[in-house]
């Protein structure tokens, strides 16, 4: 009858494989962590780009609104001047 192998025998036989496996698991964890952080950074980057694009659109909208208000104000001022001139000419004609 032969003796069963001792646990130390298995450990010494598979020591390199066990250490390699532990190192691979450790490196896989680091790799996954880096991937997760990279994905999170990418999401924040895309969010910031979208916010900047929205701000740019709003800036353009505000600029066009400002221009249309200025055009309206100019037209209104001109109409008021024309009405005032008509009133003055009517007042002069009635005297």
Steps between C-alpha positions, in 0.01 A plus 500: 500500500631840408476808713267782390692809391536769760338843452845659496579291192200648314593852609859466384390337174240767413664795676593676176152445353331633817722809510446564129123464545497744793707753302267463199192555718663806656593644158150424369354697791727795423408478130126497579542796734684698231231409245224616736680827571560554128131445426405743776742762367357451151143552631602821680685621188195438280280675757731804503503511118119490497481776762741717299304436180177597680663816635621584149147452361354714778766765433406508133130521592567788739704682238226465236240608756709805585531588131126463438424722802740763367338484155154531658615793714648674196179454298287617793718808551474583131120461504474725806714764329278481190181535710648790691591675174143449368352638821728803483414560135126472581543743789680748273239462230216563746646828626 
